[in-house]
Amino acid sequence: MKLLSGLALATLILIVGASAANALEISEGVYANYQKYLKAIGSHRKGAFAVADDGYGSFFTYCSDPSCASTTPTTLSQDAIKGCAALTGQDCLILAYGQEQRIDYTVIASRTTLSEDDAILANVLPADRLKSFIVGNTMQGEYPNHKKWMEYYAPDGTLRGKADTLGTFRGRYEFKDNVICYHYQGHSDWDWCSQVSAFADRIYLLEDGELVTNESNTEMLPGNPHNL
């Protein structure tokens, strides 16, 4: 499962500020949302951008018309923090007020290039094995912030999942040669396709030939043990 869009950053890891060692690590999805925020406020609107303290969720508010000209920084910041906390279930902090960045951050790379002789590439499942491996079974793993996720792939092509901070979700899946594509109901920005490599009791997901690194400890369980 992918909670974050496969955003193609010019630089996979972006370091902002001089003190990278103490910077907050944020996901590419949060970084993309921050860019939307900066575009929305432009050079003159008031706004506040809040991020979850684990770096995997965000929420922003801003004044879209002159009627909120008297809105205070405290009000906007509080609204952003409340919205972030409600969305993510985490404690949140203000990353930026207006165009002013308040804390340093680094963007966690979600993909890495593998060498041609890497065992992960050598064990990518072909189309026939991929279908038998996926259909009717459950895949589960965790994100770098140790939050867990799981998805059951029903034989009728629907998927049912659950993630620690997002609750339950629904969608569908389809196969294209040796690739599985995931489509999430109400979350089209989550949609993506992956190859699946399986060996040594672990599952590795690849997108466009690169290893997905923002998901780890991924494994396949027979059937639907979590009653999804």
Secondary structure, DSSP 8 states (H G I E B T S, - for coil): --SS-----SSSS-B-SS-GGG-EEE-HHHHHHHHHHHHHHTTT--EEEEEETTSS-EEEEE--SGGGTT--HHHHHHHHHHHHHHHHSS-EEEEEETTEE-S-EEE---EE---TT-HHHHTB--HHHHHHHHTT-EEEEE-TT--EEEEEE-TTSEEEEEETTTEEEEEEEEEETTEEEEEETT-GGG-EEEEEEEETTEEEEEETTEEE-S-EEEEEESS-TT--
